[in-house]
Amino acid sequence: MTTSEMSPEEVVYAFLDAYNAKDFDGAMALLADDFVTVGASTNWDPIQKASYRDKLTCAAFAFPDSRWTTANMVVSGDTVAVRVIWTGTFMRPLAWRGQTRQPTGRSYREQTVLFFRIDENGQIREHNHYEYWDFLREHSGARSAAAA
């Protein structure tokens, strides 16, 4: 089945499944060429598809057991809102955007709300994420959504 034959909900589930399997080629295939994402982990700066792949790859290296578990999903037209529980253990250095954080061995269980917008070709055009991560507060100095 091609993404143009998938519902927005199916596209998002496919993306989350690819992330959980660490199949970053599969995840990137679901993103439109002009994909953009913003969120606390990007310090509310928009990033494009290639930088997003780098972010996911670096995070998966640092948190090798990381995964998103869907808690709730709401679909309205081309927009999918998902509350996920992200879990992972900080086992390896996290190097991204010129900064390196050293592993602590600490396990995290965090809530994240993701908004996806699916384009007319069935690809993810936008992804906004609102994290409630102790990790971000402890390690990155990221600003909250309210401060952005």
Rosetta blueprint (number, residue, H / E / L):
1 M L
2 T L
3 T H
4 S H
5 E H
6 M L
7 S L
8 P H
9 E H
10 E H
11 V H
12 V H
13 Y H
14 A H
15 F H
16 L H
17 D H
18 A H
19 Y H
20 N H
21 A L
22 K L
23 D L
24 F H
25 D H
26 G H
27 A H
28 M H
29 A H
30 L L
31 L E
32 A E
33 D E
34 D E
35 F E
36 V E
37 T E
38 V E
39 G E
40 A H
41 S H
42 T H
43 N L
44 W L
45 D L
46 P L
47 I E
48 Q E
49 K H
50 A H
51 S H
52 Y H
53 R H
54 D H
55 K H
56 L H
57 T H
58 C H
59 A H
60 A H
61 F H
62 A H
63 F L
64 P L
65 D L
66 S L
67 R E
68 W E
69 T E
70 T E
71 A E
72 N E
73 M E
74 V E
75 V E
76 S E
77 G L
78 D L
79 T E
80 V E
81 A E
82 V E
83 R E
84 V E
85 I E
86 W E
87 T E
88 G E
89 T E
90 F L
91 M L
92 R L
93 P L
94 L E
95 A E
96 W E
97 R L
98 G L
99 Q E
100 T E
101 R E
102 Q L
103 P L
104 T L
105 G L
106 R L
107 S E
108 Y E
109 R E
110 E E
111 Q E
112 T E
113 V E
114 L E
115 F E
116 F E
117 R E
118 I E
119 D L
120 E L
121 N L
122 G L
123 Q L
124 I E
125 R E
126 E E
127 H E
128 N E
129 H E
130 Y E
131 E E
132 Y E
133 W L
134 D H
135 F H
136 L H
137 R H
138 E H
139 H H
140 S L
141 G L
142 A L
143 R L
144 S L
145 A H
146 A H
147 A H
148 A L
